[in-house]
Amino acid sequence: MGGAREGGNFEIELPKRLSVARGAKSNATMTQARAAWACLSSRNRQEGGLQLLRMLAATGVLAVVTSSAIAGDVSGAGATFPYPIYAKWADAYKKQTGIAVRYQSVGSGEGIKQIQNKEVTFGASDMPLKAADLDMHGLVQFPTVIGGVVPVVNVEGVKAGDLTLDGPTLARIFLGEIKSWNDAALRKLNPNLKDGKVVAPTIGSFTAAARSADWEAAPGFGVILTNESGPDSWPMTSATFVLVHKQPSDPAAAAEALRFFNWGYAKGGKLAEELDYVPMPANVVGAVRKVWASEIKDAGGKPIFVLSN
């Protein structure tokens, strides 16, 4: 229902027609409501509108109006890390398709809870669920984008990019075992910045790590991107994941969610890089699409995603 303000009063406009049939009783109620509305003067419509709302709600017609207004929209909830790119994608996707994707950045744990309880179309988690948890709740899991985990230092006299750290030394810093910047372990790594292979935290090194991982061997693509092989791989990267039911209670919304993420894979790479995310490698995207087509189905067993989409 729409509305317009006139002279400080809020006028309620009844929809011209319902998009969902509710039976003869509801249709008769709607006819009565329109007749009553037409008889009200502009001055009395505020009070009359409230009475009409009560009548419509009591017969179930109001629920039809509300649900039809949001038909086609997709809801999601979960991890805070991917929120900026999901919001960016959602904005661009709505401009192109008219479909709204509403994502709540409430944390991975809450997102997992909401998708398990079927409160949203998809959930999101930065930590991949284990195979047993996916099977228990009938979920499909897939990665969307990747980010790097990068230490930030501020050492007087050391310019950006001049400090070299390896994994064990960094771990000892965070464990509190290395307490000063002139520690022997740090001096050994940084005599002249030429010893050993140095990898910079760039989109290229994050992508190299992602390409080195064996995604398809992990249930639900649940790869932890730490110390991946390859001389150009950044040692600490992480994907973020989406969770969808194998048999969604709302197949239409789930299908739209998959189309949204398919659009993100196909057309959202540049937007992701602008926000310092790393798009998923093409081979991983191909594997994800195959899982969508083979595992996510409606109640009749028909796939809700077709590979040609």
Buried (B, 14 or more C-beta within 10 A) or exposed (E): EEEEEEEEEEBBEBBEEBEEEBEEEBEEBBEEBEEBBEEBEEEEBBEBBEEBBEBBEEBEBBBBBEEEEEEEBBBBBBBBBBBBBBBBBBEBBBEEBEBBBBBBBBBBEBBBBBBBEEEBBBBBBBBBBEEEBBEEBEBBBBBBBBBBEEEEEEEEEEEEEEBBBEEEBBEBBEEEEBEEBEBEBBEEBBEEEEEEEEBEBEBEBBBBBBBBBEBBEBBBBBBEBEEBEEEBBBBBBBBBBBBBBBBBEBBBBBBBBBBBBBBBBEEBBEBBBEEEBBBBBEEBBEBBBEBBBEBBBBEEEEBBBEEEE
